[in-house]
Amino acid sequence: MTVSNTTTDTEQPPPAPADAEAERLSTAPVESEGPAGMGVIGWLRWTWRQLTSMRVALILLFLLSLAAIPGSLIPQDGQNQFKVETWKAQHTTVAPIYEKLQLFDVYSSVWFSAIYILLFVSLAGCIVPRTWQFVGVLRAQPPAAPRNLTRMPVYAAWRTGADADVVNAAAHRLLRRRRFRAHLAGGAVAAEKGYLREVGNLLFHLSLFALLGGFAWASLASGTGGKLMIEGDGYSNTITQLDDFTGSAFYTSDDLDPFFLKLKGFTAKFQDQGDQIGAARQFTANVEYYAGDDAAKLRQGTIEVNHPLEIGGSKVYLIGHGYAPVITVRNGKGEVVYTGATPFLPQDANMTSTGVVKVSDYGIGPTGGKTQLGFSGFFLPTAPLSFEGTGPISLFPGDAAPELVLNAYQGDLGTDSGLPQNVYQLNTRNMKQLTLDDQPAKALLKPGQGWTLPDGYGSVTFEGYKQWASFNVSHRPGNAIALTGAVLAILGLIGSLFVQRRRIWVRAVALPEGGTLVELAGLARSESAKIAEELAELAVDLQDDAPASGEDEDEDDDEPDRAPEAPADPTAPADQNSKE
């Protein structure tokens, strides 16, 4: 018995025309090198072929991944409006440019949508014809054996005394046992295996299509809202009680899931020693909630980073936290004109926080006219012993030594103008800073301490502080579809990479001088030793039904490594009477 691999590193004869279809083991459409025709129609046809090619689909997928990077690095309007406003305030120069480029709303931008839609069209144009071609391959019989099997990459042959029909029937039975699609006709057996490779390939493309479809549905039928709550506060999920809301074409403020949510307390823990001192170790919001309008169904829950609370069809994410000093302001008569907890916004990793207090109902001032008070300052969870050389900064994010630094202003806050204002900024255009001994009046307060304002404007008391937490309420119905598509895409990719498509032919022909010539040939889409191993195993199994003749064994002993000679002209058929 002789087994050979008829291709070498230095010479590989081109396949005969009749073998070309046998070597084509993929349903991928042939890519055109240029316009298939003249004029507008030809160019349109060529453009469509390029758009639906695998190369362009991969380029668009790569561009989509690049386009998503700004959405991860820059705060987004639909996710955390609070961070967006803070970022804009800190980057006043580039913020207008980013707004024009839609970098604060990347996933709804024109340029991101263009890449997205092109990729969608490319995948659809690639999947549909490829699927029909694959269905046609499944319905058809395996390709018939080529006339000249010696041209196949893997080839084996021997002589036997068994009948040719018996050998062919045995080969058909053995190949079926090995789960090949086998067909016996014309004195030869044609078998094929590895269809899961193309199934995996199509599954990968269909999964990407589903993944994009899930994202598209999420963008069309999703909505996000933001809410900042201080410990002890609660809210109903309505448009009037949300801090901000971003809807979509099929999800508006009328579609908000009805529920009630209350922040009972907040737990924040930080590492207090070692190289990672100050690193966050726990952020947990302890909440009470109920879905719908039945308060009797009140439940307890917790929300942590990356562990949202699901209420109805919405998920509530914890996205930030900070401190809210409790401040009481009294006028010159000792009457309380303002009291409450005011959120201060963190400015660094150590929770150095800034904020303002607006006392719009102060009433009549010491000079006899109606006035308003405003305070701006810093809350320091862990204040240093001295601000010399550093200014008001916090040394640690935990509340080890809390202090409040305040500046006071009097005048017109502008809250009665009807124009919207940022609650975290103080407009001092029509206000005057209070002074003491011709110096700006300032105070450094610890919890429980008070400050008597100059010029008879009353007093301020730092009662203490609470913690606040900001939440993102998200309704995204397409996430399950996108997740399923992602998982199936991975499975399809595994199948397309590790399953090999291969074909085996067996031909047993009676010889004029007596006996039967048994030929085996194999063809795989990629260079692999697996097809040679399968052919060798099949040849061994066939020995029970078609044992090699003694004469053939003697020839093998004399020339054990002899391979069948290729024709002098690689393109000429071995049989001159053949049509190849």
C-alpha positions in Angstrom: 0.0 0.0 0.0 1.3 3.4 -0.9 0.4 6.6 0.8 1.7 10.0 -0.4 1.3 13.7 -0.1 1.6 14.9 -3.6 2.4 18.6 -2.8 5.8 19.9 -1.8 7.1 23.2 -0.5 8.8 24.0 -3.8 6.3 22.8 -6.4 2.5 22.6 -6.3 0.9 21.8 -9.6 -2.3 23.8 -10.3 -5.5 21.8 -10.1 -7.2 20.7 -13.3 -10.4 22.6 -14.2 -12.6 19.7 -13.2 -11.0 19.7 -9.8 -11.6 23.4 -9.2 -15.0 23.0 -7.7 -13.8 20.2 -5.5 -11.2 22.5 -3.9 -13.7 25.1 -3.2 -14.9 24.3 0.3 -16.3 27.6 1.3 -19.6 29.3 0.6 -18.1 32.8 0.7 -18.9 34.8 -2.4 -16.1 35.6 -4.8 -14.8 39.1 -4.5 -14.5 41.2 -7.6 -11.3 43.1 -8.4 -13.1 45.9 -10.1 -16.4 47.2 -11.6 -18.3 44.3 -13.1 -19.6 46.3 -16.0 -19.5 49.8 -17.5 -21.3 52.9 -16.5 -23.3 53.7 -13.3 -24.8 50.2 -13.0 -21.4 48.5 -13.1 -20.0 50.9 -10.5 -23.0 50.4 -8.2 -22.7 46.6 -8.5 -19.0 46.8 -7.7 -19.7 49.1 -4.7 -22.3 46.7 -3.4 -19.9 43.7 -3.7 -17.2 45.6 -1.8 -19.6 46.7 0.9 -20.9 43.2 1.5 -17.4 41.6 1.4 -15.8 40.2 4.5 -12.9 42.6 4.3 -15.1 45.7 4.5 -17.2 44.2 7.3 -14.1 43.7 9.4 -12.9 47.2 8.6 -16.3 48.6 9.7 -16.3 46.5 12.8 -12.8 47.8 13.7 -14.0 51.4 13.0 -17.0 50.8 15.3 -14.7 49.7 18.1 -12.5 52.7 17.6 -15.5 55.0 17.5 -16.7 53.6 20.9 -13.5 54.6 22.7 -14.5 58.3 23.2 -17.8 57.1 24.8 -15.7 55.2 27.4 -13.3 58.1 28.1 -15.7 61.1 28.0 -18.8 61.4 30.3 -22.0 60.8 28.3 -25.2 62.8 28.5 -27.4 59.7 28.7 -25.4 58.1 31.5 -24.3 60.7 34.0 -25.4 64.3 33.3 -23.8 65.3 36.5 -20.3 64.3 35.4 -20.9 65.9 32.0 -21.5 69.3 33.6 -18.6 68.9 35.9 -16.3 67.9 33.0 -17.5 70.9 31.0 -16.8 73.3 33.8 -13.3 71.9 34.2 -12.5 72.0 30.4 -14.0 75.2 29.2 -11.7 75.4 26.2 -12.4 72.0 24.5 -16.0 71.5 25.7 -17.5 73.5 22.8 -15.5 71.6 20.3 -16.5 68.3 21.9 -20.2 69.4 21.7 -19.9 70.1 18.0 -18.3 66.7 17.5 -21.1 65.1 19.5 -18.5 63.5 21.9 -20.8 63.9 24.9 -23.4 61.7 23.1 -21.2 59.4 21.1 -23.6 56.5 20.7 -26.3 58.7 19.2 -24.0 60.8 17.1 -24.3 61.0 13.3 -20.9 59.6 12.6 -21.3 56.6 15.0 -24.7 55.9 13.5 -23.3 56.0 10.0 -20.7 53.3 10.8 -23.3 51.3 12.6 -25.8 51.3 9.7 -23.1 50.5 7.1 -22.0 47.5 9.2 -25.6 46.4 9.5 -26.1 46.6 5.7 -22.7 44.9 5.1 -23.6 41.9 7.4 -27.0 41.6 5.9 -25.7 41.6 2.3 -23.1 39.0 3.3 -25.3 36.7 5.3 -28.3 36.3 3.0 -26.5 35.0 -0.2 -24.1 33.0 1.9 -26.9 31.3 3.7 -28.7 30.3 0.5 -25.4 28.9 -0.9 -24.9 26.9 2.2 -28.4 25.5 2.1 -27.8 24.5 -1.5 -24.6 22.7 -0.4 -26.4 20.8 2.3 -29.2 19.7 -0.1 -26.7 18.5 -2.7 -24.7 15.3 -2.7 -21.0 15.5 -1.9 -19.0 16.3 -5.1 -18.1 13.3 -7.2 -14.6 11.9 -7.2 -12.2 13.6 -9.7 -10.9 11.4 -12.5 -7.3 11.7 -11.3 -7.1 11.3 -7.6 -3.3 11.5 -7.6 -3.6 15.3 -7.8 -5.2 15.5 -4.4 -2.9 16.7 -1.5 -3.3 13.4 0.3 -3.4 10.1 -1.6 -3.3 6.4 -0.9 -3.5 3.3 -3.2 -3.0 -0.4 -3.1 -4.1 -3.6 -4.9 -6.4 -6.1 -3.4 -8.1 -9.3 -4.5 -11.5 -8.2 -3.2 -14.3 -7.3 -5.5 -14.5 -3.6 -6.4 -18.2 -3.3 -5.5 -17.5 -4.9 -2.1 -14.7 -2.5 -1.4 -16.8 0.5 -2.4 -19.7 -0.7 -0.2 -17.3 -1.2 2.7 -15.8 2.3 2.3 -19.3 3.8 2.2 -20.2 2.0 5.4 -17.0 3.0 7.2 -17.3 6.7 6.2 -20.9 6.8 7.3 -19.8 5.3 10.6 -17.3 8.2 10.9 -20.2 10.6 10.4 -19.3 11.7 6.9 -22.0 12.6 4.5 -21.2 9.7 2.0 -22.6 9.0 -1.4 -21.9 5.9 -3.5 -22.3 6.3 -7.2 -20.3 5.7 -10.4 -17.9 3.1 -8.9 -16.7 5.6 -6.2 -17.6 6.9 -2.8 -17.7 10.7 -2.2 -17.8 11.8 1.4 -17.7 15.2 3.1 -17.5 16.3 6.8 -17.0 19.5 8.8 -20.1 21.5 7.9 -20.0 22.9 11.5 -17.2 25.1 10.3 -19.5 27.0 7.9 -22.4 26.7 10.4 -20.1 28.4 13.0 -19.1 31.0 10.4 -22.7 31.8 9.6 -23.6 31.7 13.3 -20.9 34.3 14.0 -22.3 36.6 11.3 -25.9 36.2 12.4 -24.8 36.8 16.0 -23.1 40.0 15.1 -26.3 40.9 13.3 -28.3 40.1 16.4 -25.8 42.0 18.5 -26.2 45.1 16.4 -30.0 44.6 16.3 -30.0 44.5 20.1 -28.0 47.7 20.3 -30.3 49.3 17.8 -33.4 48.3 19.6 -31.9 49.5 22.9 -31.2 52.9 21.4 -34.7 53.2 20.0 -36.6 51.9 23.0 -34.5 52.9 25.9 -34.3 55.7 28.4 -32.1 56.9 31.3 -32.8 59.2 34.2 -30.6 60.6 36.9 -31.4 61.1 40.6 -29.2 62.4 43.5 -30.5 61.5 46.9 -29.3 62.4 50.4 -29.6 59.9 53.2 -33.3 59.8 54.3 -34.7 61.1 51.0 -36.9 59.2 48.6 -38.6 59.8 45.3 -41.2 58.4 42.9 -40.0 57.6 39.4 -41.7 60.4 37.5 -40.4 63.0 35.2 -41.0 65.8 37.8 -38.9 64.1 40.4 -36.0 63.0 38.3 -33.0 65.4 38.0 -32.6 64.6 34.3 -34.1 62.3 31.8 -33.1 61.2 28.3 -35.7 59.2 26.3 -35.8 57.8 22.8 -38.2 57.4 19.9 -40.2 54.6 21.6 -39.6 55.4 25.2 -40.7 58.7 26.6 -41.4 60.2 30.1 -44.9 58.6 29.8 -43.3 55.1 29.7 -41.3 55.4 32.9 -41.7 52.3 35.2 -43.7 53.3 38.3 -41.8 52.7 41.5 -40.7 54.4 44.7 -37.1 54.4 46.0 -35.7 55.7 49.3 -32.0 56.0 50.3 -31.9 54.8 54.0 -28.2 55.0 54.4 -24.9 54.8 52.6 -21.8 52.9 53.5 -18.4 53.9 52.2 -15.1 52.2 53.3 -11.6 53.1 52.2 -8.2 51.5 52.8 -6.6 53.4 55.7 -3.0 52.1 55.5 -0.4 50.6 53.1 0.5 51.6 49.5 -3.1 51.9 48.4 -4.3 54.1 51.3 -7.5 55.9 50.3 -8.5 53.3 47.7 -12.2 52.5 47.8 -13.2 49.2 49.3 -16.9 49.4 49.6 -19.8 51.5 48.3 -23.2 50.3 49.3 -26.5 52.1 49.2 -29.1 50.7 51.5 -32.6 51.4 50.1 -36.3 50.8 50.5 -38.5 50.4 47.4 -41.7 49.2 46.0 -42.9 48.7 42.4 -46.2 50.3 41.3 -48.3 52.3 43.7 -48.7 49.7 46.5 -46.7 50.9 49.5 -47.6 47.7 51.3 -45.1 45.9 49.1 -42.2 47.8 50.5 -39.0 45.9 50.3 -35.4 46.3 51.4 -32.4 46.2 49.0 -28.9 47.2 48.4 -27.2 48.8 45.4 -23.5 48.5 44.8 -21.1 49.4 42.0 -21.8 47.1 39.0 -24.6 45.4 41.0 -27.8 47.3 40.1 -31.2 46.9 41.6 -33.8 45.8 39.2 -37.3 47.2 39.7 -39.9 46.3 37.1 -38.3 46.9 33.7 -35.6 49.3 34.9 -32.3 48.9 36.6 -31.0 51.4 39.2 -27.2 51.8 39.1 -25.0 53.4 41.7 -22.8 55.9 39.9 -21.5 58.4 42.6 -21.5 59.5 46.1 -20.3 62.4 48.3 -21.0 64.4 51.4 -23.8 66.9 52.1 -23.1 69.4 55.0 -26.2 70.2 57.1 -26.3 74.0 57.4 -28.6 76.3 59.3 -28.8 80.1 58.5 -30.4 82.6 60.8 -31.1 86.3 59.9 -30.2 89.2 62.1 -33.3 88.6 64.2 -32.3 85.1 65.0 -35.0 83.6 62.7 -34.2 80.4 60.8 -34.2 81.3 57.1 -32.5 78.2 55.8 -31.8 74.7 57.1 -31.0 71.5 55.4 -28.4 69.2 53.9 -26.7 70.5 50.7 -24.8 68.2 48.4 -21.1 69.2 47.8 -19.4 67.8 44.7 -16.1 65.8 45.0 -13.2 67.4 43.1 -10.5 64.8 43.7 -9.9 61.2 44.9 -9.7 62.4 48.5 -13.3 63.8 48.3 -12.3 67.5 48.5 -15.8 68.8 47.7 -17.1 72.2 46.6 -20.7 73.5 46.9 -22.9 76.5 47.4 -25.8 77.4 49.6 -28.4 79.8 48.3 -30.7 81.6 50.8 -33.2 83.2 48.5 -35.8 83.9 51.3 -33.6 85.8 53.6 -36.0 88.8 53.7 -35.0 92.3 54.9 -31.3 92.9 55.4 -29.6 95.1 58.0 -29.7 98.1 55.5 -33.5 97.9 55.3 -33.9 96.5 51.8 -34.7 93.0 50.6 -31.6 90.9 50.0 -30.4 87.4 49.6 -27.4 85.5 50.9 -25.1 83.0 49.2 -22.4 80.9 50.5 -19.6 79.0 48.6 -17.0 76.8 50.1 -15.3 73.5 50.6 -16.2 70.4 52.6 -13.1 68.5 53.7 -13.8 64.9 55.1 -10.2 64.8 56.5 -8.9 68.3 56.8 -5.2 69.0 57.4 -3.9 70.8 60.5 -2.9 73.8 58.4 -3.8 75.1 54.9 -0.5 76.8 54.5 1.1 75.9 51.1 -1.8 73.6 50.1 -5.0 75.5 50.5 -8.3 73.7 51.5 -7.8 70.1 50.6 -8.7 66.8 52.1 -6.1 64.3 53.0 -8.3 61.2 53.0 -11.7 60.4 51.4 -13.1 59.1 54.7 -14.7 61.4 57.3 -11.8 61.3 59.8 -11.6 65.1 60.5 -14.5 66.9 58.7 -14.3 70.6 58.3 -16.3 73.2 56.4 -14.8 76.3 54.8 -17.3 79.0 53.8 -17.3 82.4 52.1 -20.4 84.7 52.4 -22.1 86.9 49.8 -25.1 89.2 49.9 -27.2 90.7 47.1 -29.3 89.3 44.2 -28.9 85.6 43.5 -30.9 85.9 40.3 -33.3 83.1 41.4 -36.3 85.4 40.8 -35.4 86.1 37.2 -37.1 83.0 35.8 -33.9 81.8 34.1 -32.5 78.3 34.9 -29.5 78.2 37.2 -26.9 75.5 38.1 -27.6 74.6 41.7 -24.0 73.8 42.2 -22.7 77.2 41.1 -23.0 80.7 42.7 -23.5 83.6 40.3 -21.8 86.6 42.1 -22.4 89.1 39.3 -24.9 91.0 41.4 -23.6 90.1 44.8 -21.0 91.5 47.1 -18.7 89.4 49.4 -19.1 90.2 53.1 -15.9 91.6 54.6 -14.4 91.7 58.1 -11.7 94.3 58.8 -11.5 95.0 55.1 -10.8 91.4 54.3 -13.1 88.8 52.7 -15.1 87.2 55.5 -14.3 83.4 55.8 -15.0 80.7 58.3 -13.5 77.3 59.1 -16.1 75.3 60.9 -16.2 71.9 62.6 -19.5 70.0 63.2 -21.5 71.8 65.8 -19.7 75.2 65.4 -21.3 78.4 64.3 -20.2 81.6 62.6 -21.6 85.1 63.3 -21.8 86.9 60.0 -20.4 90.5 59.8 -22.5 93.6 59.5 -25.5 92.1 61.4 -26.5 89.5 58.7 -27.1 86.8 61.2 -25.3 83.5 61.7 -24.4 80.2 60.1 -24.2 76.9 62.0 -22.5 73.7 60.7 -24.9 71.2 62.2 -23.2 68.1 60.8 -23.2 66.2 57.5 -24.9 63.3 55.7 -23.9 61.3 52.7 -25.5 61.4 49.3 -25.6 59.0 46.4 -26.4 59.5 42.7 -28.2 56.9 40.7 -28.8 56.1 37.1 -32.2 54.6 36.3 -31.8 52.7 33.0 -34.4 51.0 30.8 -32.7 49.1 28.0 -34.9 46.3 26.5 -32.3 45.2 23.9 -29.5 44.2 26.4 -30.7 40.5 26.5 -30.6 40.3 22.7 -27.2 41.9 22.6 -25.8 39.6 25.3 -27.2 36.5 23.6 -25.7 37.6 20.3 -22.3 38.1 21.9 -22.3 34.6 23.4 -23.4 33.0 20.2 -20.8 35.0 18.3 -18.1 33.5 20.5 -19.5 30.0 20.0 -19.7 30.5 16.2 -16.1 31.8 16.1 -14.9 28.8 18.0 -16.6 26.5 15.6 -15.3 28.3 12.5 -11.7 28.2 13.9 -11.5 24.6 15.2 -13.7 22.6 12.9 -12.1 21.6 9.6 -14.1 21.1 6.4 -12.7 18.1 4.5 -13.6 15.7 1.7 -12.6 12.1 1.1 -13.0 10.0 -2.1 -12.6 6.2 -2.4 -12.5 4.5 -5.7 -12.2 0.7 -6.3 -11.7 -0.3 -9.9 -11.2 -3.8 -11.3 -7.9 -4.2 -13.2 -7.8 -6.0 -16.6 -5.0 -8.3 -15.4 -7.1 -9.2 -12.4 -7.5 -7.8 -8.9 -8.8 -4.4 -7.8 -7.0 -1.1 -7.5 -8.2 0.8 -4.4 -7.5 4.6 -4.4 -8.1 7.0 -1.5 -7.7 10.8 -1.7 -8.4 13.6 0.7 -8.8 17.3 0.5 -9.0 19.8 3.4 -9.6 23.6 3.2 -6.6 24.3 5.3 -3.3 22.6 5.6 -3.6 20.2 8.5 -2.4 16.7 9.4 -5.9 15.7 10.4 -7.0 14.8 6.8 -3.9 12.6 6.4 -4.6 10.9 9.7 -8.2 10.2 8.8 -7.2 8.8 5.4 -4.6 6.5 7.0 -7.2 5.3 9.6 -9.7 4.6 6.8 -7.1 2.7 4.8 -6.3 0.6 7.9 -10.0 -0.1 8.5 -10.5 -1.1 4.9 -7.9 -3.8 5.2 -10.5 -6.1 6.7 -12.6 -5.9 3.5 -9.9 -5.1 1.0 -6.5 -6.5 2.2 -3.5 -5.5 0.2 -2.3 -8.3 -2.1 1.0 -10.0 -1.5 2.4 -8.7 -4.8 1.6 -5.1 -3.7 3.2 -5.7 -0.3 6.4 -7.0 -2.0 6.5 -3.9 -4.1 6.1 -1.8 -1.0 8.9 -3.6 0.7 11.2 -3.0 -2.3 10.3 0.7 -2.5 8.6 1.7 0.7 8.7 5.4 0.1 7.8 5.5 -3.6 5.0 7.9 -4.4 3.0 7.8 -7.6 4.7 9.6 -10.3 3.1 12.9 -11.5 2.7 13.4 -15.2 5.5 15.3 -16.9 3.1 18.1 -17.7 1.3 19.0 -14.5 -1.7 20.2 -16.4 -2.0 17.1 -18.5 -4.4 14.3 -17.3 -2.9 11.0 -16.2 -5.4 9.3 -18.5 -5.0 10.7 -22.1 -8.5 9.6 -22.9 -9.8 11.7 -20.1 -11.5 15.0 -20.8 -9.5 16.7 -18.1 
